Amino acid sequence: MTEHPLVAAVKPLVDAMGAELLGPEQAEQDDVVLAWEGEDVLAVRLPQLSESLDHILAAMERRHGMPLSGLDRKSKQEIVRILEARGAFSVRHGVETVAGALGVSRFTVYNYLNRETALSREKSSGNG
């Protein structure tokens, strides 16, 4: 059996989110069922937010080719900026999870976040 074009189209996105592809008959209430030309083709089971954060951190480690704790300070600050933009710190224990992955304290993560807020204010006021 060949893979349906919709499956091929959404699989990279589903994988990047850490979600799971299922047959439409396996869908539960919170799953997203996708149809093609009026026929249910697949269901997507979205991960819990905390699982998504772990998945994002693992993807960042793969992209950098090393544990995030081994990166320099500037790279860690950039990772915190990216994670903040993706909503990582709205997840319960998000700061603790990120701090652990970066090999820094929660206080350091908060400092990185405050630094980004200050830089954003400077740029918006025309001083940056």
C-alpha positions in Angstrom: 0.0 0.0 0.0 1.4 3.4 -0.9 1.5 6.4 1.5 -1.4 8.8 1.0 -0.2 12.3 -0.3 -1.6 14.0 2.7 0.4 11.8 5.1 3.6 12.6 3.1 2.7 16.3 3.2 2.1 16.6 7.0 4.6 14.1 8.3 7.5 16.5 8.6 5.4 18.9 10.5 3.9 16.2 12.8 7.5 14.9 13.5 8.8 18.4 14.2 6.0 18.9 16.8 6.6 15.5 18.4 3.0 14.5 17.5 1.8 11.1 16.5 0.1 10.0 13.3 -2.8 7.5 13.6 -5.4 6.0 11.4 -8.7 8.0 11.5 -10.4 5.1 13.2 -8.0 5.4 16.2 -8.8 9.1 16.8 -9.9 10.1 20.2 -11.8 13.3 21.2 -8.7 15.6 21.4 -7.1 14.3 18.2 -7.2 16.3 15.0 -8.6 14.3 12.1 -7.5 15.4 8.6 -9.6 14.7 5.5 -8.7 14.6 1.8 -11.5 15.2 -0.7 -14.1 14.5 1.9 -12.5 11.3 3.2 -10.9 11.0 6.7 -7.3 10.0 6.0 -5.4 10.3 9.2 -5.5 11.6 12.8 -2.9 13.6 14.6 -2.4 13.2 18.3 -0.8 16.3 19.6 1.8 15.9 22.4 1.3 17.4 25.9 3.0 20.7 26.2 5.7 19.4 28.5 6.5 16.6 25.9 6.7 19.3 23.2 9.3 21.2 25.2 11.4 18.0 25.6 11.1 17.4 21.9 12.1 20.9 21.0 15.2 20.7 23.3 16.2 17.4 21.7 15.9 18.8 18.2 18.0 21.8 19.3 20.7 19.4 20.5 20.6 17.5 17.2 20.9 20.8 15.3 23.9 21.9 17.4 25.5 18.5 17.3 26.1 18.5 21.1 24.4 18.7 24.4 23.0 22.3 25.0 25.0 22.4 28.2 28.2 22.5 26.2 27.3 25.6 24.3 28.8 29.0 25.0 26.8 31.7 26.8 25.8 33.6 23.7 24.4 30.4 22.1 22.5 29.6 25.3 21.0 33.1 25.3 19.9 32.6 21.7 18.3 29.3 22.6 16.4 31.0 25.5 15.2 33.7 23.0 14.0 31.1 20.6 12.3 29.1 23.3 10.6 32.1 24.7 9.2 33.0 21.2 7.9 29.4 21.0 6.1 29.7 24.4 8.4 27.3 26.2 8.2 29.3 29.4 4.4 29.1 29.6 4.7 25.3 30.3 4.7 24.3 33.9 8.3 23.9 35.0 9.5 25.2 31.7 12.3 27.4 33.2 13.5 24.4 35.3 13.5 22.1 32.3 15.4 24.6 30.1 17.8 25.4 32.9 18.6 21.7 33.2 19.1 21.2 29.5 21.4 24.2 29.3 23.3 23.3 32.4 22.6 26.6 34.1 20.5 27.7 37.1 16.9 28.9 36.9 18.3 32.3 38.0 20.5 32.4 34.8 17.6 31.5 32.6 15.6 34.4 34.2 18.6 36.7 33.6 18.6 35.7 29.9 14.9 36.3 29.7 15.2 39.8 31.3 18.1 40.6 29.0 16.0 39.8 26.0 13.1 42.0 27.3 15.5 44.9 27.9 17.0 44.5 24.4 13.5 44.5 22.9 12.6 47.7 24.7 15.7 49.4 23.5 15.0 48.4 19.9 11.3 49.6 20.1 12.4 52.9 21.6 14.9 53.5 18.8 18.0 53.3 21.0 19.1 49.9 19.6 
